[in-house]
Amino acid sequence: MSGLTLKEAGGFIQRDGGTVSRIEAGIYPARTPDVLAMLDLYGVTEARRRDGLLKLAGEVWQSGWWDGYSEDLSKVMVDYAWVESRARRICSFDALVIPGLLQTRPYMEAVQTAIVDSSPIQITSGIRFRLTRQQILTDPEPPYIEAILDESVLHRRQGGEPVLKAQLEHLAALTERPRIEIRVLPFSSGAHASPEGAFRIFEMSEPYPEVAYMDTPGGGIYVKTSEVHRFMLKLERIRADALDPSESSKFIQKVADGLA
């Protein structure tokens, strides 16, 4: 801790205390001159750490493909694509729907159409947004994907039986990819470690910290770095109760074969 008040820190970087508070809370993205001044103020001298934080400050203000959706989708979802594009590993637990990166388009359309208060423009933008996000799976160096699915996800007939069947067969095919690992948490495992529902953990490359994310009816929530370990513990316990990847692939295919 520096022992400085927000007003004192603001005076040093020539900003008001409120702006310093918003920067430190992650509400307002800091520009490179602000970060450089704050590094000097807080006595950060390690070259690797300084360079990493300055690089992060520069990238925050760079535009990306996701900025084209800022008018139709929530800022949380646009920020989600930014985080997702920089993750080296994405771990998830889902209990309601299959994660967006693994969805077929018909399944995606069924999920988007069911969302309350979504306008036709938002539905169309949401579908294009998710399809564009899926392109990271074909990057030269895609992130490692670990998706754990509650068994209920495999039975909820989003869009009807044909749509669900095609989606499950798509999942089974994805399990053949070297950087995608899909596990099923069967009903027989009983209570699990995340009764609150789905969550994501993004393991980032330097200089970014690890990030956890949860969806809520009031909007998505990003979890502070200091609390990410709680989600990692949840994931470890759920993983221990889930089927292994090979068993999961067979399980998914068996459910698909049982559909018309």
Backbone as numpy.savetxt, mean C-alpha at the origin, in Angstrom:
# Nx Ny Nz CAx CAy CAz Cx Cy Cz
16.04 14.73 20.75 15.20 15.92 20.75 16.08 17.17 20.75
15.71 18.17 19.97 16.51 19.38 19.86 16.24 20.35 21.00
15.08 20.25 21.63 14.73 21.18 22.69 14.24 22.52 22.19
14.08 22.67 20.88 13.63 23.92 20.30 12.11 23.94 20.19
11.54 25.13 20.30 10.11 25.28 20.06 9.89 25.36 18.55
8.63 25.18 18.13 8.31 25.30 16.71 8.64 26.70 16.20
8.40 27.70 17.04 8.69 29.07 16.64 10.19 29.28 16.42
11.01 28.71 17.32 12.47 28.84 17.20 12.98 28.11 15.95
12.44 26.89 15.71 12.84 26.14 14.52 12.41 26.88 13.26
11.19 27.44 13.29 10.70 28.20 12.15 11.54 29.42 11.86
12.00 30.09 12.91 12.86 31.25 12.71 14.16 30.90 12.03
14.70 29.73 12.35 15.97 29.31 11.75 15.83 29.02 10.27
14.70 28.36 9.87 14.53 28.01 8.45 13.68 29.03 7.71
13.36 30.13 8.42 12.58 31.22 7.83 11.18 30.76 7.41
10.57 30.03 8.31 9.18 29.59 8.15 8.45 29.83 9.45
7.12 29.90 9.42 6.38 30.04 10.67 6.28 28.70 11.37
5.99 28.73 12.67 5.92 27.50 13.46 4.90 26.51 12.96
3.76 27.02 12.44 2.74 26.14 11.91 3.22 25.31 10.73
4.01 25.94 9.86 4.56 25.22 8.71 5.52 24.13 9.16
6.36 24.45 10.16 7.29 23.45 10.69 6.52 22.27 11.25
5.42 22.56 11.97 4.60 21.48 12.54 4.03 20.60 11.45
3.53 21.20 10.35 2.94 20.42 9.26 4.00 19.60 8.53
5.22 20.15 8.40 6.31 19.40 7.77 6.66 18.18 8.61
6.79 18.36 9.92 7.19 17.26 10.79 6.10 16.20 10.90
4.84 16.60 10.71 3.73 15.65 10.77 3.49 14.96 9.43
4.22 15.38 8.38 4.06 14.78 7.07 2.87 15.30 6.30
2.25 16.39 6.79 1.09 16.96 6.11 1.52 17.84 4.95
2.64 18.52 5.13 3.15 19.44 4.10 4.52 18.94 3.64
4.72 18.69 2.33 6.01 18.19 1.86 7.08 19.27 1.92
8.20 18.97 2.55 9.27 19.94 2.70 10.07 20.07 1.41
10.40 21.29 1.05 11.26 21.53 -0.11 12.71 21.35 0.31
13.56 21.13 -0.70 14.97 20.83 -0.43 15.65 21.89 0.44
15.46 23.20 0.20 16.10 24.19 1.08 15.65 24.07 2.53
14.35 23.74 2.74 13.85 23.57 4.10 14.53 22.39 4.78
14.64 21.27 4.06 15.26 20.07 4.62 16.73 20.33 4.93
17.42 21.00 4.03 18.83 21.30 4.25 19.02 22.14 5.51
18.16 23.16 5.67 18.24 24.02 6.86 17.93 23.24 8.13
16.93 22.35 8.06 16.54 21.59 9.25 17.61 20.56 9.62
18.28 19.99 8.64 19.37 19.06 8.92 20.49 19.76 9.67
20.79 20.99 9.25 21.82 21.76 9.95 21.36 22.12 11.36
20.10 22.52 11.46 19.56 22.92 12.76 19.57 21.77 13.76
19.18 20.56 13.29 19.08 19.41 14.19 20.38 18.61 14.30
21.42 19.11 13.67 22.74 18.49 13.83 22.90 17.15 13.15
22.20 16.94 12.03 22.35 15.69 11.27 23.58 15.84 10.37
24.64 15.12 10.69 25.91 15.28 9.98 26.29 14.06 9.14
25.69 12.91 9.40 26.04 11.70 8.66 25.71 11.89 7.18
26.72 11.75 6.32 26.58 12.05 4.90 25.50 11.21 4.24
25.46 9.91 4.53 24.48 9.02 3.88 23.06 9.41 4.25
22.86 9.74 5.51 21.52 10.12 5.96 21.10 11.46 5.36
22.03 12.41 5.33 21.72 13.72 4.75 21.38 13.58 3.27
22.19 12.81 2.54 21.96 12.65 1.11 20.62 11.97 0.85
20.28 10.97 1.67 19.03 10.25 1.50 17.82 11.14 1.73
17.87 11.95 2.77 16.75 12.83 3.08 16.61 13.95 2.04
17.73 14.44 1.53 17.68 15.45 0.48 17.11 14.86 -0.82
17.48 13.62 -1.10 16.93 12.94 -2.28 15.42 12.76 -2.13
14.99 12.37 -0.94 13.57 12.20 -0.68 12.82 13.52 -0.86
13.40 14.61 -0.35 12.75 15.92 -0.49 12.59 16.30 -1.96
13.60 15.98 -2.77 13.51 16.29 -4.19 12.46 15.48 -4.90
12.33 14.18 -4.53 11.39 13.30 -5.21 9.94 13.60 -4.84
9.71 14.10 -3.63 8.35 14.40 -3.19 7.68 15.39 -4.11
8.46 16.31 -4.67 7.89 17.36 -5.52 7.90 16.99 -7.00
8.43 15.80 -7.33 8.40 15.37 -8.72 7.02 14.84 -9.07
6.55 15.14 -10.24 5.24 14.64 -10.66 5.38 13.24 -11.24
4.32 12.47 -11.18 4.30 11.13 -11.73 2.98 10.87 -12.41
2.81 9.67 -12.98 1.57 9.36 -13.70 0.35 9.52 -12.80
0.53 9.26 -11.48 -0.59 9.32 -10.54 -1.16 10.73 -10.37
-0.37 11.76 -10.68 -0.88 13.13 -10.51 -2.04 13.43 -11.46
-2.16 12.67 -12.54 -3.27 12.87 -13.46 -4.61 12.45 -12.88
-4.59 11.78 -11.72 -5.83 11.32 -11.09 -6.19 12.15 -9.86
-5.45 13.21 -9.60 -5.64 13.98 -8.37 -7.01 14.64 -8.27
-7.66 14.92 -9.42 -8.96 15.57 -9.38 -10.11 14.58 -9.17
-9.91 13.32 -9.57 -10.99 12.34 -9.51 -10.91 11.42 -8.30
-9.70 11.22 -7.76 -9.51 10.30 -6.64 -8.98 11.04 -5.42
-9.11 10.41 -4.26 -8.65 11.05 -3.03 -7.14 11.17 -3.03
-6.64 12.16 -2.29 -5.20 12.37 -2.17 -4.53 11.15 -1.56
-5.26 10.47 -0.64 -4.69 9.29 0.00 -4.35 8.22 -1.03
-5.25 8.01 -2.02 -5.00 6.99 -3.03 -3.88 7.40 -3.99
-3.80 8.69 -4.30 -2.71 9.16 -5.16 -1.38 8.97 -4.44
-1.34 9.30 -3.14 -0.13 9.09 -2.34 0.21 7.60 -2.26
-0.85 6.76 -2.23 -0.66 5.31 -2.15 0.15 4.81 -3.35
-0.18 5.32 -4.54 0.53 4.90 -5.74 1.99 5.34 -5.68
2.24 6.51 -5.09 3.62 7.00 -4.94 4.42 6.06 -4.05
3.84 5.67 -2.92 4.52 4.77 -1.99 4.72 3.40 -2.64
3.67 2.89 -3.28 3.72 1.58 -3.91 4.81 1.50 -4.98
4.98 2.59 -5.73 5.97 2.60 -6.81 7.41 2.57 -6.30
7.61 2.88 -5.02 8.95 2.93 -4.45 9.25 1.78 -3.50
8.28 0.88 -3.33 8.46 -0.25 -2.42 9.27 -1.36 -3.07
10.12 -2.00 -2.28 10.84 -3.17 -2.79 10.12 -4.46 -2.41
9.25 -4.36 -1.40 8.46 -5.51 -0.98 7.12 -5.01 -0.46
6.03 -5.64 -0.90 4.69 -5.25 -0.47 4.02 -6.48 0.15
3.75 -6.41 1.44 3.10 -7.51 2.15 1.69 -7.08 2.52
0.73 -7.96 2.37 -0.66 -7.57 2.65 -1.46 -8.72 3.23
-2.49 -8.33 4.00 -3.50 -9.28 4.44 -4.84 -8.70 4.02
-5.66 -9.51 3.35 -6.96 -9.05 2.86 -8.05 -10.01 3.29
-9.14 -9.44 3.79 -10.24 -10.26 4.27 -11.56 -9.95 3.57
-11.56 -8.96 2.65 -12.80 -8.58 1.98 -12.71 -8.70 0.46
-11.65 -8.18 -0.14 -11.47 -8.28 -1.58 -10.02 -8.63 -1.89
-9.79 -9.14 -3.07 -8.44 -9.42 -3.54 -7.71 -8.10 -3.76
-6.45 -7.99 -3.38 -5.73 -6.72 -3.52 -5.67 -6.24 -4.97
-5.70 -4.91 -5.15 -5.80 -4.31 -6.47 -4.76 -4.76 -7.47
-3.52 -4.98 -7.02 -2.46 -5.37 -7.95 -2.71 -6.74 -8.57
-3.57 -7.55 -7.94 -3.80 -8.92 -8.40 -5.19 -9.11 -9.02
-5.94 -8.03 -9.20 -7.30 -8.13 -9.70 -7.36 -8.19 -11.22
-8.33 -8.95 -11.74 -8.67 -8.87 -13.16 -9.55 -7.64 -13.37
-9.67 -7.20 -14.60 -10.49 -6.01 -14.85 -11.97 -6.23 -14.50
-12.61 -7.35 -14.92 -14.02 -7.54 -14.55 -14.25 -7.55 -13.04
-13.35 -8.19 -12.30 -13.46 -8.22 -10.84 -13.31 -6.81 -10.29
-12.35 -6.09 -10.83 -12.11 -4.70 -10.43 -13.35 -3.83 -10.66
-13.98 -4.01 -11.82 -15.18 -3.23 -12.13 -16.31 -3.53 -11.14
-16.45 -4.81 -10.77 -17.48 -5.18 -9.80 -17.23 -4.53 -8.45
-15.97 -4.52 -8.02 -15.61 -3.92 -6.73 -15.85 -2.42 -6.75
-15.41 -1.76 -7.82 -15.54 -0.31 -7.92 -17.00 0.14 -8.00
-17.80 -0.61 -8.74 -19.21 -0.24 -8.92 -19.99 -0.35 -7.61
-19.56 -1.24 -6.72 -20.28 -1.45 -5.47 -19.99 -0.38 -4.41
-18.97 0.45 -4.65 -18.61 1.48 -3.66 -19.69 2.54 -3.57
-20.09 2.85 -2.36 -21.16 3.82 -2.13 -20.71 5.22 -2.56
-21.62 5.96 -3.21 -21.40 7.37 -3.58 -20.31 7.58 -4.63
-19.93 6.56 -5.36 -18.95 6.73 -6.43 -19.66 7.18 -7.70
-19.19 8.25 -8.30 -19.76 8.73 -9.55 -19.20 7.90 -10.70
-19.86 7.92 -11.87 -19.32 7.19 -13.04 -17.90 7.60 -13.37
-17.58 8.88 -13.22 -16.21 9.35 -13.50 -15.23 8.75 -12.51
-15.61 8.72 -11.23 -14.73 8.15 -10.21 -14.53 6.65 -10.42
-15.59 5.95 -10.84 -15.48 4.52 -11.11 -14.52 4.27 -12.27
-14.69 5.02 -13.37 -13.83 4.86 -14.53 -12.38 5.21 -14.19
-12.19 6.31 -13.47 -10.83 6.71 -13.07 -10.21 5.70 -12.13
-11.02 5.16 -11.21 -10.51 4.17 -10.28 -10.03 2.92 -10.98
-10.75 2.49 -12.01 -10.35 1.30 -12.76 -9.06 1.56 -13.53
-9.00 2.69 -14.23 -7.77 3.02 -14.97 -6.59 3.16 -14.03
-6.84 3.76 -12.87 -5.80 3.96 -11.86 -5.22 2.62 -11.41
-6.08 1.65 -11.14 -5.61 0.34 -10.68 -4.92 -0.44 -11.80
-5.43 -0.34 -13.00 -4.77 -1.03 -14.12 -3.37 -0.46 -14.36
-3.23 0.85 -14.23 -1.91 1.47 -14.39 -0.99 1.05 -13.27
-1.50 0.97 -12.05 -0.69 0.51 -10.92 -0.13 -0.89 -11.17
-0.92 -1.74 -11.82 -0.49 -3.13 -12.05 0.73 -3.24 -12.95
1.06 -2.17 -13.65 2.22 -2.21 -14.54 3.53 -2.42 -13.80
3.56 -2.14 -12.48 4.80 -2.37 -11.74 5.14 -3.86 -11.68
4.15 -4.73 -11.91 4.41 -6.17 -11.88 5.25 -6.62 -13.06
5.28 -5.82 -14.13 6.06 -6.18 -15.31 7.30 -5.31 -15.46
7.63 -4.55 -14.43 8.87 -3.76 -14.45 10.08 -4.69 -14.52
11.22 -4.20 -15.01 12.43 -5.02 -15.01 12.80 -5.54 -13.61
12.56 -4.73 -12.59 12.81 -5.15 -11.21 11.53 -4.88 -10.39
10.54 -5.74 -10.53 9.27 -5.51 -9.81 9.44 -5.73 -8.31
8.56 -5.17 -7.50 8.63 -5.44 -6.06 8.24 -6.87 -5.77
8.68 -7.38 -4.64 8.26 -8.71 -4.20 6.88 -8.55 -3.56
5.94 -9.36 -3.99 4.56 -9.28 -3.49 4.26 -10.50 -2.63
3.86 -10.26 -1.39 3.37 -11.34 -0.52 1.93 -10.98 -0.13
0.98 -11.75 -0.63 -0.43 -11.48 -0.34 -1.02 -12.66 0.41
-1.57 -12.38 1.59 -2.27 -13.41 2.37 -3.76 -13.10 2.29
-4.53 -14.06 1.82 -5.97 -13.87 1.60 -6.77 -14.73 2.56
-7.69 -14.10 3.27 -8.63 -14.88 4.06 -9.47 -15.72 3.11
-9.82 -16.93 3.50 -10.57 -17.82 2.61 -11.88 -17.20 2.13
-12.48 -16.33 2.94 -13.75 -15.71 2.56 -13.63 -14.93 1.26
-12.45 -14.36 0.99 -12.24 -13.60 -0.23 -12.45 -14.48 -1.46
-12.11 -15.76 -1.34 -12.20 -16.68 -2.47 -13.64 -17.08 -2.78
-14.55 -16.81 -1.86 -15.94 -17.25 -2.04 -16.91 -16.10 -2.32
-16.50 -14.86 -2.01 -17.41 -13.73 -2.25 -17.50 -13.49 -3.75
-18.69 -13.60 -4.30 -18.87 -13.62 -5.76 -19.00 -12.21 -6.34
-17.90 -11.49 -6.30 -17.84 -10.16 -6.90 -18.11 -10.28 -8.40
-19.20 -9.70 -8.87 -19.51 -9.75 -10.29 -20.15 -11.04 -10.76
-20.39 -11.99 -9.85 -21.00 -13.27 -10.23 -19.97 -14.37 -10.38
-20.46 -15.58 -10.56 -19.59 -16.76 -10.62 -18.54 -16.70 -11.73
-18.91 -16.35 -12.98 -17.90 -16.34 -14.04 -16.75 -15.36 -13.76
-17.09 -14.20 -13.21 -16.06 -13.21 -12.89 -15.14 -13.73 -11.79
-15.74 -14.31 -10.75 -14.93 -14.83 -9.65 -14.07 -16.00 -10.11
-14.63 -16.87 -10.95 -13.86 -18.02 -11.44 -12.63 -17.55 -12.22
-12.83 -16.59 -13.12 -11.70 -16.07 -13.90 -10.68 -15.39 -12.98
-11.17 -14.71 -11.95 -10.26 -14.06 -11.00 -9.41 -15.08 -10.24
-10.03 -16.15 -9.80 -9.30 -17.17 -9.06 -8.29 -17.88 -9.95
-8.66 -18.12 -11.20 -7.71 -18.74 -12.13 -6.54 -17.80 -12.41
-6.83 -16.50 -12.43 -5.76 -15.50 -12.59 -4.82 -15.54 -11.39
-5.38 -15.66 -10.19 -4.55 -15.77 -8.99 -3.66 -17.00 -9.04
-4.25 -18.11 -9.43 -3.47 -19.35 -9.51 -2.32 -19.21 -10.50
-2.55 -18.50 -11.61 -1.49 -18.28 -12.59 -0.41 -17.36 -12.03
-0.82 -16.36 -11.24 0.15 -15.42 -10.67 1.10 -16.11 -9.69
0.64 -17.21 -9.07 1.51 -17.91 -8.12 2.72 -18.53 -8.80
2.69 -18.62 -10.13 3.82 -19.18 -10.87 4.93 -18.15 -11.08
4.63 -16.89 -10.83 5.64 -15.85 -11.02 6.63 -15.88 -9.85
7.91 -15.66 -10.14 8.93 -15.82 -9.09 8.87 -14.79 -7.96
8.30 -13.61 -8.22 8.30 -12.57 -7.19 6.90 -12.30 -6.61
6.02 -13.28 -6.79 4.67 -13.16 -6.21 4.39 -14.39 -5.35
4.04 -14.16 -4.10 3.75 -15.25 -3.16 2.34 -15.03 -2.61
1.47 -15.99 -2.84 0.08 -15.87 -2.39 -0.21 -17.01 -1.41
-0.76 -16.65 -0.27 -1.13 -17.63 0.74 -2.61 -17.48 1.08
-3.23 -18.56 1.48 -4.63 -18.55 1.90 -4.70 -18.85 3.39
-5.45 -18.02 4.10 -5.72 -18.27 5.51 -7.07 -19.00 5.59
-7.07 -20.32 5.83 -8.33 -21.08 5.76 -9.23 -20.82 6.96
-10.53 -21.07 6.76 -11.49 -20.92 7.86 -11.08 -21.77 9.05
-10.49 -22.92 8.80 -10.12 -23.85 9.87 -9.07 -23.30 10.81
-8.41 -22.20 10.44 -7.37 -21.62 11.30 -7.97 -20.87 12.49
-9.28 -20.62 12.43 -9.93 -19.95 13.56 -9.69 -18.45 13.58
-9.68 -17.87 14.78 -9.47 -16.43 14.93 -8.07 -16.06 14.45
-7.95 -14.85 13.87 -6.64 -14.43 13.39 -6.22 -13.11 14.05
-5.01 -12.66 13.75 -4.38 -11.54 14.46 -4.82 -10.17 13.99
-5.71 -10.09 12.99 -6.15 -8.78 12.52 -7.67 -8.73 12.38
-8.39 -8.79 13.50 -9.86 -8.69 13.42 -10.30 -7.33 12.89
-9.39 -6.33 12.92 -9.73 -5.01 12.39 -9.84 -5.01 10.88
-9.25 -6.02 10.22 -9.36 -6.11 8.77 -8.03 -6.05 8.05
-8.10 -5.61 6.78 -6.96 -5.65 5.88 -5.91 -4.59 6.23
-4.68 -4.86 5.82 -3.61 -3.88 5.97 -2.49 -4.18 4.98
-1.63 -3.20 4.78 -0.48 -3.33 3.89 0.78 -2.91 4.64
1.89 -3.54 4.31 3.20 -3.10 4.80 4.09 -2.91 3.59
4.64 -1.72 3.45 5.56 -1.41 2.36 6.98 -1.36 2.90
7.81 -2.29 2.47 9.23 -2.25 2.83 9.93 -1.48 1.72
10.52 -0.35 2.10 11.04 0.60 1.14 12.55 0.49 0.99
13.04 0.97 -0.14 14.47 1.09 -0.35 14.95 2.38 0.30
16.25 2.46 0.56 16.81 3.69 1.12 16.49 4.87 0.21
16.16 6.06 0.76 16.20 6.44 2.18 14.84 6.37 2.86
13.87 5.69 2.24 12.51 5.75 2.76 12.31 4.78 3.93
11.51 5.18 4.92 11.20 4.27 6.03 10.09 3.31 5.63
9.95 2.23 6.39 8.85 1.30 6.16 7.53 1.99 6.50
6.48 1.59 5.78 5.17 2.23 5.95 4.10 1.15 6.04
3.14 1.35 6.93 1.96 0.48 7.00 0.74 1.31 6.62
-0.26 0.64 6.07 -1.45 1.34 5.57 -2.69 0.50 5.85
-3.78 1.19 6.23 -5.07 0.53 6.43 -6.17 1.36 5.77
-7.14 0.69 5.18 -8.34 1.36 4.66 -9.38 1.43 5.77
-10.11 2.55 5.82 -11.23 2.69 6.75 -12.38 3.35 6.00
-13.61 3.26 6.50 -14.73 3.96 5.85 -14.51 5.47 5.73
-13.67 6.01 6.63 -13.39 7.43 6.60 -12.19 7.80 5.75
-11.57 6.80 5.11 -10.40 7.06 4.29 -9.21 6.25 4.76
-8.19 6.18 3.91 -7.00 5.41 4.23 -6.16 6.07 5.30
-5.43 5.24 6.07 -4.57 5.74 7.14 -3.17 5.18 6.95
-2.18 6.06 6.97 -0.78 5.65 6.96 -0.29 5.62 8.40
0.42 4.57 8.74 0.85 4.36 10.12 2.29 4.82 10.28
2.56 5.48 11.40 3.90 5.99 11.68 4.92 4.87 11.71
6.14 5.22 11.34 7.23 4.25 11.28 7.41 3.53 12.61
7.26 4.24 13.72 7.47 3.65 15.04 6.44 2.57 15.37
5.32 2.54 14.64 4.26 1.58 14.93 4.14 0.47 13.89
4.99 0.52 12.86 4.92 -0.49 11.79 5.20 -1.88 12.33
6.04 -1.98 13.38 6.39 -3.30 13.91 5.17 -4.06 14.39
4.13 -3.34 14.84 2.90 -4.00 15.28 2.23 -4.73 14.11
2.27 -4.11 12.94 1.69 -4.74 11.75 2.55 -5.90 11.27
3.85 -5.77 11.43 4.74 -6.88 11.07 4.46 -8.09 11.96
4.20 -7.84 13.24 3.88 -8.94 14.16 2.56 -9.60 13.76
1.56 -8.78 13.40 0.29 -9.32 12.92 0.52 -10.22 11.71
1.32 -9.71 10.75 1.57 -10.46 9.52 2.25 -11.79 9.82
3.22 -11.78 10.72 3.94 -13.00 11.06 2.99 -14.06 11.64
2.09 -13.62 12.50 1.15 -14.57 13.12 0.14 -15.10 12.11
-0.33 -14.23 11.23 -1.27 -14.68 10.20 -0.57 -15.62 9.23
0.65 -15.29 8.86 1.42 -16.16 7.95 1.62 -17.55 8.55
1.86 -17.60 9.85 2.09 -18.89 10.52 0.84 -19.78 10.46
-0.34 -19.17 10.42 -1.60 -19.93 10.37 -2.08 -20.22 8.95
-1.46 -19.57 7.96 -1.89 -19.72 6.57 -1.27 -20.95 5.92
-1.86 -21.37 4.81 -1.29 -22.45 4.01 -0.02 -21.95 3.33
0.89 -22.87 3.04 2.09 -22.43 2.33 1.74 -22.12 0.87
2.63 -21.48 0.11 2.29 -21.06 -1.25 1.82 -22.20 -2.16
2.45 -23.35 -2.06 2.06 -24.48 -2.91 0.66 -24.97 -2.56
0.40 -25.14 -1.26 -0.93 -25.58 -0.82 -1.99 -24.53 -1.18
-1.61 -23.27 -1.07 -2.55 -22.19 -1.37 -2.94 -22.19 -2.84
-1.96 -22.41 -3.72 -2.23 -22.44 -5.15 -3.24 -23.55 -5.47
-3.05 -24.71 -4.88 -3.96 -25.83 -5.11 -5.35 -25.52 -4.53
-5.36 -24.86 -3.38 -6.62 -24.51 -2.73 -7.42 -23.55 -3.60
-6.74 -22.54 -4.12 -7.39 -21.55 -4.98 -7.95 -22.21 -6.23
-7.18 -23.09 -6.84 -7.63 -23.76 -8.05 -8.82 -24.66 -7.77
-8.82 -25.31 -6.60 -9.94 -26.18 -6.24 -11.23 -25.38 -6.08
-11.13 -24.19 -5.47 -12.31 -23.33 -5.33 -12.79 -22.88 -6.71
-11.85 -22.53 -7.58 -12.20 -22.10 -8.94 -12.90 -23.23 -9.70
-12.39 -24.43 -9.56 -12.97 -25.59 -10.28 -14.39 -25.88 -9.80
-14.71 -25.48 -8.58 -16.04 -25.74 -8.05 -17.09 -24.73 -8.51
-16.65 -23.69 -9.24 -17.58 -22.69 -9.73 -18.05 -23.06 -11.14
-19.23 -22.58 -11.48 -19.79 -22.93 -12.78 -18.96 -22.30 -13.90
